[in-house]
Amino acid sequence: DRRNRSRTKPVPIYYYNKYMGGVDHQDQLNAYYPSHNKTVRWYKKLEIHFIQLMVLNFHLLHK
């Protein structure tokens, strides 16, 4: 029966799931402080996003 057979995950999927937890957590923390505005140009949004990532990483390192 095909449904009862156990399957192994492909190696890239395993590593993706293993290391995405930190990224998901960082995205969740950044969601508390939205920086996007419809009137802001895309490159400014990108700049603000990277600044927020740097501030968050600094905070997590020195926590």
Secondary structure, 3 states (H helix, E strand, C coil): CHHHCCCCCCHHHHHHHHHHHHHHHHHHHHHCCCCCCCCCCHHHHHHHHHHHHHHHHHHHHCC
